[in-house]
């Protein structure tokens, strides 16, 4: 389904420039590519740090085991 939207001359100029820079074939593809780049989540690496505090991962895992040595 195609939809027409109104944009200012400045926005159109920006879209044209982005379309050229990203080497995309349409404005739709350009907008999608830019939007996806902007919304990508950052790496989750190191996200446990706030839960671990100063203890190591090994210490943390030892502390969460139950009486049957299960996690």
HELIX and SHEET records of a PDB file:
HELIX    1   1 UNK A    9  UNK A   22  1                                  14    
HELIX    2   2 UNK A   27  UNK A   39  1                                  13    
HELIX    3   3 UNK A   49  UNK A   52  1                                   4    
HELIX    4   4 UNK A   57  UNK A   63  1                                   7    
END                                                                             
